[in-house]
Amino acid sequence: MKELVEFIVRSLVDNQDAVSLKEVEGEKASILELRVDQSDLGKVIGKQGRTAKSIRTILNASGVKSGKKVVLEILE
């Protein structure tokens, strides 16, 4: 799932080298910590958070398959 989020985010941003994704594993949940360049933060979040919500929806759908909950945190 980490690769999926990384692919989506890299497609959205201008500065692809600044994309950093760290995965923290837990027993029942996985946390993905996403960092992007400050200038690309708005592109990842989207208007009223729609883009971020869409990415989280895709993660939840793929998480059901593996039986794990996946949480996406967008950090500054």
Biopython code that builds the backbone (N, CA, C, O; Angstrom):
import numpy as np
from Bio.PDB.StructureBuilder import StructureBuilder

atoms = [
    (1, "MET", "N", (0.810, -1.193, 0.000)),
    (1, "MET", "CA", (0.000, 0.000, 0.000)),
    (1, "MET", "C", (0.858, 1.264, 0.000)),
    (1, "MET", "O", (0.450, 2.313, -0.497)),
    (2, "LYS", "N", (2.035, 1.138, 0.560)),
    (2, "LYS", "CA", (2.953, 2.268, 0.586)),
    (2, "LYS", "C", (3.302, 2.691, -0.838)),
    (2, "LYS", "O", (3.359, 3.882, -1.142)),
    (3, "GLU", "N", (3.531, 1.724, -1.695)),
    (3, "GLU", "CA", (3.879, 2.022, -3.077)),
    (3, "GLU", "C", (2.721, 2.690, -3.805)),
    (3, "GLU", "O", (2.935, 3.564, -4.645)),
    (4, "LEU", "N", (1.504, 2.286, -3.489)),
    (4, "LEU", "CA", (0.323, 2.868, -4.107)),
    (4, "LEU", "C", (0.196, 4.344, -3.765)),
    (4, "LEU", "O", (-0.028, 5.173, -4.647)),
    (5, "VAL", "N", (0.339, 4.672, -2.494)),
    (5, "VAL", "CA", (0.241, 6.069, -2.063)),
    (5, "VAL", "C", (1.376, 6.886, -2.661)),
    (5, "VAL", "O", (1.166, 8.012, -3.111)),
    (6, "GLU", "N", (2.566, 6.324, -2.666)),
    (6, "GLU", "CA", (3.711, 7.034, -3.217)),
    (6, "GLU", "C", (3.505, 7.342, -4.702)),
    (6, "GLU", "O", (3.834, 8.436, -5.159)),
    (7, "PHE", "N", (2.967, 6.393, -5.447)),
    (7, "PHE", "CA", (2.698, 6.597, -6.865)),
    (7, "PHE", "C", (1.668, 7.706, -7.071)),
    (7, "PHE", "O", (1.850, 8.571, -7.928)),
    (8, "ILE", "N", (0.596, 7.686, -6.296)),
    (8, "ILE", "CA", (-0.456, 8.696, -6.437)),
    (8, "ILE", "C", (0.083, 10.083, -6.110)),
    (8, "ILE", "O", (-0.151, 11.039, -6.850)),
    (9, "VAL", "N", (0.809, 10.188, -4.994)),
    (9, "VAL", "CA", (1.312, 11.490, -4.558)),
    (9, "VAL", "C", (2.357, 12.025, -5.531)),
    (9, "VAL", "O", (2.344, 13.213, -5.856)),
    (10, "ARG", "N", (3.254, 11.175, -5.997)),
    (10, "ARG", "CA", (4.275, 11.629, -6.954)),
    (10, "ARG", "C", (3.638, 12.118, -8.250)),
    (10, "ARG", "O", (4.197, 12.985, -8.922)),
    (11, "SER", "N", (2.477, 11.575, -8.611)),
    (11, "SER", "CA", (1.774, 12.026, -9.811)),
    (11, "SER", "C", (1.173, 13.412, -9.623)),
    (11, "SER", "O", (0.961, 14.137, -10.595)),
    (12, "LEU", "N", (0.899, 13.779, -8.377)),
    (12, "LEU", "CA", (0.239, 15.049, -8.094)),
    (12, "LEU", "C", (1.199, 16.230, -7.926)),
    (12, "LEU", "O", (0.870, 17.353, -8.306)),
    (13, "VAL", "N", (2.367, 15.983, -7.365)),
    (13, "VAL", "CA", (3.256, 17.080, -6.963)),
    (13, "VAL", "C", (4.220, 17.489, -8.070)),
    (13, "VAL", "O", (4.444, 16.755, -9.033)),
    (14, "ASP", "N", (4.787, 18.689, -7.904)),
    (14, "ASP", "CA", (5.807, 19.180, -8.833)),
    (14, "ASP", "C", (7.197, 18.711, -8.429)),
    (14, "ASP", "O", (7.985, 18.300, -9.281)),
    (15, "ASN", "N", (7.502, 18.769, -7.140)),
    (15, "ASN", "CA", (8.813, 18.389, -6.623)),
    (15, "ASN", "C", (8.761, 16.947, -6.116)),
    (15, "ASN", "O", (8.529, 16.712, -4.930)),
    (16, "GLN", "N", (8.976, 15.991, -7.008)),
    (16, "GLN", "CA", (8.844, 14.575, -6.662)),
    (16, "GLN", "C", (9.941, 14.080, -5.740)),
    (16, "GLN", "O", (9.758, 13.089, -5.032)),
    (17, "ASP", "N", (11.088, 14.765, -5.739)),
    (17, "ASP", "CA", (12.199, 14.351, -4.878)),
    (17, "ASP", "C", (11.916, 14.624, -3.404)),
    (17, "ASP", "O", (12.524, 14.000, -2.534)),
    (18, "ALA", "N", (11.008, 15.540, -3.116)),
    (18, "ALA", "CA", (10.708, 15.903, -1.731)),
    (18, "ALA", "C", (9.666, 14.985, -1.090)),
    (18, "ALA", "O", (9.364, 15.129, 0.095)),
    (19, "VAL", "N", (9.120, 14.050, -1.854)),
    (19, "VAL", "CA", (8.105, 13.136, -1.312)),
    (19, "VAL", "C", (8.789, 12.093, -0.436)),
    (19, "VAL", "O", (9.702, 11.389, -0.868)),
    (20, "SER", "N", (8.319, 12.016, 0.807)),
    (20, "SER", "CA", (8.859, 11.049, 1.755)),
    (20, "SER", "C", (7.699, 10.325, 2.421)),
    (20, "SER", "O", (6.790, 10.959, 2.959)),
    (21, "LEU", "N", (7.730, 9.011, 2.386)),
    (21, "LEU", "CA", (6.647, 8.216, 2.954)),
    (21, "LEU", "C", (7.247, 7.189, 3.904)),
    (21, "LEU", "O", (8.078, 6.371, 3.508)),
    (22, "LYS", "N", (6.817, 7.240, 5.157)),
    (22, "LYS", "CA", (7.322, 6.329, 6.176)),
    (22, "LYS", "C", (6.157, 5.504, 6.701)),
    (22, "LYS", "O", (5.087, 6.036, 6.997)),
    (23, "GLU", "N", (6.378, 4.201, 6.813)),
    (23, "GLU", "CA", (5.321, 3.302, 7.274)),
    (23, "GLU", "C", (5.640, 2.811, 8.679)),
    (23, "GLU", "O", (6.723, 2.287, 8.938)),
    (24, "VAL", "N", (4.682, 2.986, 9.579)),
    (24, "VAL", "CA", (4.811, 2.511, 10.948)),
    (24, "VAL", "C", (3.805, 1.390, 11.130)),
    (24, "VAL", "O", (2.595, 1.609, 11.069)),
    (25, "GLU", "N", (4.319, 0.182, 11.355)),
    (25, "GLU", "CA", (3.459, -0.999, 11.473)),
    (25, "GLU", "C", (2.968, -1.179, 12.896)),
    (25, "GLU", "O", (3.709, -0.959, 13.854)),
    (26, "GLY", "N", (1.719, -1.578, 13.026)),
    (26, "GLY", "CA", (1.131, -1.945, 14.300)),
    (26, "GLY", "C", (0.476, -3.300, 14.162)),
    (26, "GLY", "O", (0.538, -3.912, 13.095)),
    (27, "GLU", "N", (-0.153, -3.782, 15.227)),
    (27, "GLU", "CA", (-0.800, -5.089, 15.168)),
    (27, "GLU", "C", (-2.015, -5.076, 14.250)),
    (27, "GLU", "O", (-2.161, -5.935, 13.380)),
    (28, "LYS", "N", (-2.884, -4.093, 14.454)),
    (28, "LYS", "CA", (-4.116, -4.039, 13.671)),
    (28, "LYS", "C", (-4.155, -2.884, 12.691)),
    (28, "LYS", "O", (-5.042, -2.815, 11.840)),
    (29, "ALA", "N", (-3.198, -1.977, 12.807)),
    (29, "ALA", "CA", (-3.221, -0.796, 11.949)),
    (29, "ALA", "C", (-1.820, -0.449, 11.463)),
    (29, "ALA", "O", (-0.813, -0.773, 12.093)),
    (30, "SER", "N", (-1.800, 0.212, 10.335)),
    (30, "SER", "CA", (-0.561, 0.709, 9.752)),
    (30, "SER", "C", (-0.724, 2.208, 9.582)),
    (30, "SER", "O", (-1.774, 2.671, 9.137)),
    (31, "ILE", "N", (0.302, 2.969, 9.930)),
    (31, "ILE", "CA", (0.249, 4.420, 9.783)),
    (31, "ILE", "C", (1.262, 4.825, 8.712)),
    (31, "ILE", "O", (2.441, 4.480, 8.797)),
    (32, "LEU", "N", (0.796, 5.545, 7.724)),
    (32, "LEU", "CA", (1.658, 6.065, 6.675)),
    (32, "LEU", "C", (1.849, 7.555, 6.919)),
    (32, "LEU", "O", (0.888, 8.322, 6.895)),
    (33, "GLU", "N", (3.095, 7.961, 7.153)),
    (33, "GLU", "CA", (3.410, 9.364, 7.386)),
    (33, "GLU", "C", (3.973, 9.953, 6.099)),
    (33, "GLU", "O", (5.043, 9.558, 5.638)),
    (34, "LEU", "N", (3.248, 10.889, 5.536)),
    (34, "LEU", "CA", (3.607, 11.484, 4.253)),
    (34, "LEU", "C", (4.137, 12.892, 4.461)),
    (34, "LEU", "O", (3.519, 13.708, 5.143)),
    (35, "ARG", "N", (5.288, 13.164, 3.866)),
    (35, "ARG", "CA", (5.868, 14.511, 3.862)),
    (35, "ARG", "C", (6.115, 14.922, 2.420)),
    (35, "ARG", "O", (6.674, 14.165, 1.627)),
    (36, "VAL", "N", (5.685, 16.142, 2.099)),
    (36, "VAL", "CA", (5.925, 16.707, 0.773)),
    (36, "VAL", "C", (6.485, 18.108, 0.933)),
    (36, "VAL", "O", (6.484, 18.661, 2.033)),
    (37, "ASP", "N", (6.960, 18.677, -0.153)),
    (37, "ASP", "CA", (7.452, 20.047, -0.145)),
    (37, "ASP", "C", (6.311, 20.984, 0.247)),
    (37, "ASP", "O", (5.150, 20.730, -0.076)),
    (38, "GLN", "N", (6.647, 22.057, 0.939)),
    (38, "GLN", "CA", (5.635, 23.008, 1.409)),
    (38, "GLN", "C", (4.787, 23.552, 0.256)),
    (38, "GLN", "O", (3.588, 23.778, 0.419)),
    (39, "SER", "N", (5.406, 23.761, -0.901)),
    (39, "SER", "CA", (4.666, 24.305, -2.045)),
    (39, "SER", "C", (3.695, 23.291, -2.650)),
    (39, "SER", "O", (2.756, 23.678, -3.346)),
    (40, "ASP", "N", (3.909, 22.007, -2.395)),
    (40, "ASP", "CA", (3.036, 20.964, -2.941)),
    (40, "ASP", "C", (1.976, 20.482, -1.949)),
    (40, "ASP", "O", (1.158, 19.625, -2.282)),
    (41, "LEU", "N", (1.989, 21.022, -0.753)),
    (41, "LEU", "CA", (1.066, 20.562, 0.290)),
    (41, "LEU", "C", (-0.391, 20.759, -0.121)),
    (41, "LEU", "O", (-1.227, 19.890, 0.124)),
    (42, "GLY", "N", (-0.694, 21.887, -0.740)),
    (42, "GLY", "CA", (-2.061, 22.163, -1.175)),
    (42, "GLY", "C", (-2.543, 21.210, -2.256)),
    (42, "GLY", "O", (-3.729, 20.885, -2.318)),
    (43, "LYS", "N", (-1.639, 20.765, -3.098)),
    (43, "LYS", "CA", (-2.010, 19.828, -4.161)),
    (43, "LYS", "C", (-2.366, 18.468, -3.595)),
    (43, "LYS", "O", (-3.267, 17.798, -4.102)),
    (44, "VAL", "N", (-1.671, 18.057, -2.553)),
    (44, "VAL", "CA", (-1.927, 16.748, -1.947)),
    (44, "VAL", "C", (-3.211, 16.776, -1.125)),
    (44, "VAL", "O", (-3.960, 15.800, -1.105)),
    (45, "ILE", "N", (-3.462, 17.888, -0.452)),
    (45, "ILE", "CA", (-4.666, 17.992, 0.370)),
    (45, "ILE", "C", (-5.888, 18.272, -0.505)),
    (45, "ILE", "O", (-6.941, 17.667, -0.303)),
    (46, "GLY", "N", (-5.764, 19.162, -1.453)),
    (46, "GLY", "CA", (-6.868, 19.466, -2.361)),
    (46, "GLY", "C", (-7.849, 20.455, -1.755)),
    (46, "GLY", "O", (-7.744, 20.815, -0.583)),
    (47, "LYS", "N", (-8.796, 20.886, -2.563)),
    (47, "LYS", "CA", (-9.818, 21.815, -2.090)),
    (47, "LYS", "C", (-10.702, 21.115, -1.069)),
    (47, "LYS", "O", (-11.269, 20.055, -1.333)),
    (48, "GLN", "N", (-10.805, 21.728, 0.095)),
    (48, "GLN", "CA", (-11.594, 21.207, 1.218)),
    (48, "GLN", "C", (-11.188, 19.785, 1.584)),
    (48, "GLN", "O", (-11.995, 19.031, 2.129)),
    (49, "GLY", "N", (-9.941, 19.412, 1.289)),
    (49, "GLY", "CA", (-9.437, 18.097, 1.671)),
    (49, "GLY", "C", (-9.927, 16.948, 0.813)),
    (49, "GLY", "O", (-9.830, 15.790, 1.218)),
    (50, "ARG", "N", (-10.446, 17.246, -0.350)),
    (50, "ARG", "CA", (-11.028, 16.197, -1.195)),
    (50, "ARG", "C", (-9.990, 15.202, -1.711)),
    (50, "ARG", "O", (-10.245, 13.998, -1.746)),
    (51, "THR", "N", (-8.820, 15.703, -2.112)),
    (51, "THR", "CA", (-7.793, 14.809, -2.641)),
    (51, "THR", "C", (-7.281, 13.885, -1.542)),
    (51, "THR", "O", (-7.132, 12.682, -1.760)),
    (52, "ALA", "N", (-7.013, 14.438, -0.367)),
    (52, "ALA", "CA", (-6.552, 13.621, 0.755)),
    (52, "ALA", "C", (-7.607, 12.596, 1.148)),
    (52, "ALA", "O", (-7.278, 11.452, 1.461)),
    (53, "LYS", "N", (-8.858, 12.995, 1.133)),
    (53, "LYS", "CA", (-9.948, 12.074, 1.471)),
    (53, "LYS", "C", (-10.032, 10.943, 0.443)),
    (53, "LYS", "O", (-10.285, 9.793, 0.804)),
    (54, "SER", "N", (-9.825, 11.262, -0.817)),
    (54, "SER", "CA", (-9.861, 10.243, -1.866)),
    (54, "SER", "C", (-8.728, 9.235, -1.703)),
    (54, "SER", "O", (-8.931, 8.033, -1.873)),
    (55, "ILE", "N", (-7.533, 9.727, -1.372)),
    (55, "ILE", "CA", (-6.393, 8.831, -1.148)),
    (55, "ILE", "C", (-6.683, 7.920, 0.038)),
    (55, "ILE", "O", (-6.388, 6.726, -0.005)),
    (56, "ARG", "N", (-7.262, 8.484, 1.097)),
    (56, "ARG", "CA", (-7.599, 7.683, 2.289)),
    (56, "ARG", "C", (-8.671, 6.639, 1.964)),
    (56, "ARG", "O", (-8.629, 5.528, 2.495)),
    (57, "THR", "N", (-9.617, 6.980, 1.109)),
    (57, "THR", "CA", (-10.655, 6.023, 0.709)),
    (57, "THR", "C", (-10.047, 4.850, -0.046)),
    (57, "THR", "O", (-10.427, 3.702, 0.182)),
    (58, "ILE", "N", (-9.111, 5.128, -0.940)),
    (58, "ILE", "CA", (-8.429, 4.064, -1.679)),
    (58, "ILE", "C", (-7.646, 3.179, -0.717)),
    (58, "ILE", "O", (-7.642, 1.956, -0.862)),
    (59, "LEU", "N", (-6.985, 3.789, 0.265)),
    (59, "LEU", "CA", (-6.232, 3.025, 1.259)),
    (59, "LEU", "C", (-7.148, 2.127, 2.083)),
    (59, "LEU", "O", (-6.822, 0.968, 2.341)),
    (60, "ASN", "N", (-8.284, 2.659, 2.493)),
    (60, "ASN", "CA", (-9.216, 1.851, 3.275)),
    (60, "ASN", "C", (-9.753, 0.676, 2.469)),
    (60, "ASN", "O", (-9.928, -0.420, 3.001)),
    (61, "ALA", "N", (-10.012, 0.906, 1.193)),
    (61, "ALA", "CA", (-10.505, -0.172, 0.339)),
    (61, "ALA", "C", (-9.459, -1.265, 0.172)),
    (61, "ALA", "O", (-9.794, -2.449, 0.198)),
    (62, "SER", "N", (-8.205, -0.885, 0.003)),
    (62, "SER", "CA", (-7.158, -1.891, -0.142)),
    (62, "SER", "C", (-6.800, -2.505, 1.210)),
    (62, "SER", "O", (-6.304, -3.630, 1.259)),
    (63, "GLY", "N", (-7.040, -1.791, 2.297)),
    (63, "GLY", "CA", (-6.782, -2.323, 3.626)),
    (63, "GLY", "C", (-7.767, -3.410, 4.025)),
    (63, "GLY", "O", (-7.431, -4.303, 4.802)),
    (64, "VAL", "N", (-8.968, -3.337, 3.501)),
    (64, "VAL", "CA", (-9.975, -4.358, 3.787)),
    (64, "VAL", "C", (-9.507, -5.709, 3.262)),
    (64, "VAL", "O", (-9.739, -6.747, 3.883)),
    (65, "LYS", "N", (-8.851, -5.679, 2.122)),
    (65, "LYS", "CA", (-8.348, -6.904, 1.508)),
    (65, "LYS", "C", (-7.329, -7.606, 2.396)),
    (65, "LYS", "O", (-7.334, -8.830, 2.521)),
    (66, "SER", "N", (-6.447, -6.804, 3.018)),
    (66, "SER", "CA", (-5.403, -7.386, 3.862)),
    (66, "SER", "C", (-5.846, -7.540, 5.310)),
    (66, "SER", "O", (-5.137, -8.156, 6.107)),
    (67, "GLY", "N", (-6.992, -6.997, 5.662)),
    (67, "GLY", "CA", (-7.498, -7.125, 7.022)),
    (67, "GLY", "C", (-6.853, -6.169, 8.002)),
    (67, "GLY", "O", (-6.941, -6.374, 9.213)),
    (68, "LYS", "N", (-6.204, -5.124, 7.500)),
    (68, "LYS", "CA", (-5.558, -4.133, 8.347)),
    (68, "LYS", "C", (-6.137, -2.762, 8.071)),
    (68, "LYS", "O", (-6.532, -2.452, 6.947)),
    (69, "LYS", "N", (-6.182, -1.944, 9.113)),
    (69, "LYS", "CA", (-6.594, -0.564, 8.929)),
    (69, "LYS", "C", (-5.366, 0.257, 8.571)),
    (69, "LYS", "O", (-4.304, 0.085, 9.170)),
    (70, "VAL", "N", (-5.504, 1.137, 7.611)),
    (70, "VAL", "CA", (-4.392, 1.979, 7.180)),
    (70, "VAL", "C", (-4.780, 3.431, 7.379)),
    (70, "VAL", "O", (-5.837, 3.870, 6.925)),
    (71, "VAL", "N", (-3.917, 4.177, 8.063)),
    (71, "VAL", "CA", (-4.160, 5.587, 8.348)),
    (71, "VAL", "C", (-3.099, 6.418, 7.629)),
    (71, "VAL", "O", (-1.907, 6.128, 7.725)),
    (72, "LEU", "N", (-3.534, 7.444, 6.916)),
    (72, "LEU", "CA", (-2.614, 8.336, 6.224)),
    (72, "LEU", "C", (-2.533, 9.641, 6.986)),
    (72, "LEU", "O", (-3.544, 10.310, 7.201)),
    (73, "GLU", "N", (-1.315, 10.003, 7.398)),
    (73, "GLU", "CA", (-1.083, 11.287, 8.058)),
    (73, "GLU", "C", (-0.217, 12.136, 7.139)),
    (73, "GLU", "O", (0.863, 11.719, 6.722)),
    (74, "ILE", "N", (-0.702, 13.323, 6.832)),
    (74, "ILE", "CA", (0.047, 14.249, 5.989)),
    (74, "ILE", "C", (0.727, 15.251, 6.917)),
    (74, "ILE", "O", (0.066, 16.061, 7.568)),
    (75, "LEU", "N", (2.050, 15.184, 6.969)),
    (75, "LEU", "CA", (2.830, 16.024, 7.866)),
    (75, "LEU", "C", (3.464, 17.187, 7.126)),
    (75, "LEU", "O", (3.747, 17.093, 5.932)),
    (76, "GLU", "N", (3.684, 18.282, 7.838)),
    (76, "GLU", "CA", (4.317, 19.449, 7.221)),
    (76, "GLU", "C", (5.817, 19.351, 7.332)),
    (76, "GLU", "O", (6.529, 20.242, 6.869)),
]
sb = StructureBuilder()
sb.init_structure("model")
sb.init_model(0)
sb.init_chain("A")
sb.init_seg("    ")
for serial, (resi, resn, name, xyz) in enumerate(atoms, 1):
    if name == "N":
        sb.init_residue(resn, " ", resi, " ")
    sb.init_atom(name, np.array(xyz, "f"), 0.0, 1.0, " ", f" {name:<3s}", serial, name[0])
structure = sb.get_structure()
